Amino acid sequence: MKKTAVSLLALLLNIVCQAQNFDVIPLGIYGGEQEDNLSAYLVGAPKDNAFLCLDAGTVNAGIRKAIQLKSLDGTTETVLKDQIKGYFVSHGHLDHLSGLIINSPADSKKDIFAIAPVIQILQNHYFITDTWINFADQGQKPILGKYHYNELQEGTEIPAPKTPFFITGYELSHVNPYKSSAALVRRDDHYLLYLGDTGADRIEKSDRLENLWKTIAPLVKKRQLNTILIEVSFPNSQPEHLLFGHLTPNLLIEELSKLKEKTGQKSLENLNIVVTHRKPTGDNPELIKKELLQSNPLKVNYIFPEQGKKINLP
């Protein structure tokens, strides 16, 4: 009887650990060229229509695709205005924020989360009269005040209003010293990590990823963090001096191996790695996928997102 009770308890604990904690709906998946399919990922709680948008390269076209695939309910207008509650902008490149800018006249009041250098880029280069108009609540006049800037301080968690999430920002290097950033998203005791564009520490001559791996290693070991969304922009044939602050399959494995040193191999096995920002030139997306799948020494679970198709995550 005692052995049966122990087995039942172990089963229940396993079910709890594997319970679904996040939905991710890709509004855009690529790292350039295809303006209707650029980096943007809605993250929400299961059966909840309050989303945080992680980057916003493509918004409207992605919403339409997700509605078509029944990943989202409602009209394009209601999803944009009512269901997207805020945006995390990882860095100032257009393929990560053009959808936010172009859809701002039709949007509703909400929050923008970003590190200070990214807020400065939005204030000085995008939300200005010469290029658009200032829909935010700081910067060049006239100030329309539709978006409220929330400055992310390194390692300090803040709430994402009107969502069940809390968000922590971490700096990344994207052609050092240009700054990109990552968002650690928490719901209750569960986490999801999203990285904007980043180069490998060795090439960037940086320690940004090393510091990030130190931070998340305890969460991975406790199975509180089961998913990382991270870019792989080029196949392995891309020369390292022409990466421009991006990763290849080999460099991703190089970086995840550093995480393994802090977690142990067992903790890393079956970790969900959502591969973002593949450059759509030629057959790059399929080549990157092939190279990752044919050599998987860390035994992680690679996920290759499709625009509009919901990803259910623990």
LOVEX-856131 format. One record per residue (C-alpha): x, y, z; residue in one letter. Coordinates in steps of 0.02 Angstrom, whole numbers, plus 50000, padded with zeros to 5 digits. Layout:
XYZA
...
end
This chain:
500005000050000M
501405012050047K
502315008549883K
500695012149786T
500475028749876A
502265033949839V
502045029449655S
500425039349647L
501255054349728L
502695053549603A
501445052749460L
500505067849525L
502115077749546L
502605073549367N
500895079349304I
501065095649399V
502825098449329C
502205095349153Q
500635106049171A
500435118949035Q
500945136149097N
501175146448938F
500445148148765D
501575155848633V
500825162048470I
502105167648340P
501505183048246L
503135182948148G
504635171348146I
505965177648026Y
507455189348044G
507245200347892G
506615202247713E
504845195747738Q
504005211247810E
502395201747845D
503275188547951N
504565196748066L
505005193048247S
503495194448364A
502855181748491Y
501285182948595L
501455174548765V
499905171048867G
499235159649001A
498185144848940P
496345149348911K
496725167748940D
496655181648811N
497855193648898A
499485193248799F
501215200848815L
502015203348644C
503875199048642L
504565210148504D
503415217148372A
504175215848199G
502535210048125T
500885212548216V
499345214648107N
499775201547975A
500245189248113G
498605192048205I
497625188548045R
498605172448016K
498335166848197A
496465170048185I
496425160148023Q
497275145448112L
496115147348262K
497555151348378S
496695167748424L
494865172048450D
494065188348396G
494375200948258T
496045208448209T
495485224648292E
494955216748458T
496555206448470V
497625221848438L
496675233648552K
496025222348689D
497045206348700Q
498835212748677I
499165221548842K
500975226748815G
502565225048713Y
504325219948761F
505535227348634V
507225218748640S
508185231348533H
507985245248408G
508095236248241H
506585237548127L
506295218848110D
505885218848296H
504785234148311L
504095239948143S
502405231748175G
502225241348338L
502625257948251I
501525255548097I
500015249348197N
500125262748333S
498725273848263P
497505259248275A
498135252948443D
497475256248618S
498365262648774K
499645250248838K
501395247548905D
503095246148820I
504465236948917F
506275239748866A
508005243248933I
508535261548936A
509545261648771P
508045254448678V
506845267348751I
508065280748694Q
508045273848517I
506135273948515L
506135291948581Q
507495298648468N
507225289548304H
505475282148286Y
504185291348390F
504645308348319I
503745319748197T
505005317248055D
504705298448045T
502985295648123W
502255304648274I
502555302248460N
501255289848520F
502205287248684A
502165297048847D
503955303748842Q
505045312048712G
504725324448572Q
503165335248576K
501755333548532P
501595318848652I
500045308248620L
500305297148773G
499605280948704K
501105270448758Y
501895270848930H
503745266948940Y
504285254749076N
506185254949092E
506885237849133L
508325238149257Q
509555223649243E
508935209249349G
507465218549427T
505745210949405E
504225221749372I
502395217249340P
501635217749166A
499965226349203P
498345217749150K
499265201249125T
499725186949244P
501565190149205F
503085198149283F
504575202849175I
506445204849207T
507645212149079G
509455207249044Y
510655215448924E
511355205948774L
512725210348651S
512215212148468H
513825217848383V
514685224548538N
514405237948604P
512645238748527Y
511405232748657K
510015220148635S
509085212048779S
508195196748847A
506575195348944A
506325182749084L
504445180849098V
503695173649258R
501945166949290R
501755160949470D
503285149649496D
503575145949312H
504695155049188Y
504985157449003L
506545165848931L
506515176048770Y
508105182848692L
508205196448563G
509625196148438D
511265190748516T
512995185448468G
514015172248558A
515085178748701D
516685172448621R
516395182448462I
515615197548546E
517025198048675K
515655199448803S
515015190548959D
513165194348935R
512615176648895L
513745169549030E
512875180749158N
511175175849092L
511575157249103W
512135159649284K
510475167949323T
509335155049245I
510325139149289A
509445136749458P
507745138749374L
508195125749242V
508805113649376K
507165115649472K
506155113249312R
505385130249338Q
506065136149170L
505675124049030N
505745135148875T
507015146848795I
506635156648637L
508305160648557I
508905165848385E
509885155948257V
510045167548108S
511295158847996F
511845141047952P
513575134948003N
514325140047837S
514185158547881Q
515925165347920P
516085171348100E
516655188648044H
515025190447946L
513815185548084L
513435203548134F
512945198848311G
511985182848274H
512095164148309L
512325148548202T
511845130748255P
513625127448313N
513675143548413L
512005139748494L
512685122848550I
514265131548611E
513225143248719E
512005129848781L
513515119348829S
514025133348947K
512285132649023L
512485113749041K
514065116549144E
512965125449271K
511455113949267T
512145096749224G
511655086849069Q
510115078949147K
509295095749185S
509565101649008L
508805086348923E
507115090048843N
507275108748878L
506195117248745N
507245127948629I
506135138248514V
507245143348368V
506865161348317T
507495174048190H
508065162348052R
508565173047903K
507385168347761P
508675170347621T
508705155347504G
508585138747596D
509315145647759N
507815141247869P
507815122847817E
509705121647824L
509745128648001I
508395116348052K
509335101747973K
510985106448057E
510175107848229L
509235091348215L
510675081148146Q
511815085848290S
510955087248458N
512255082148588P
511325090948729L
509685081848692K
508635097548699V
506925098548615N
507045110148465Y
505435118848412I
505345127848245F
503905140348254P
502665143548115E
501775160148096Q
500085159948181G
500235142148249K
500045140948437K
501425132448538I
500835124648702N
502235125048830L
502475118649009P
end
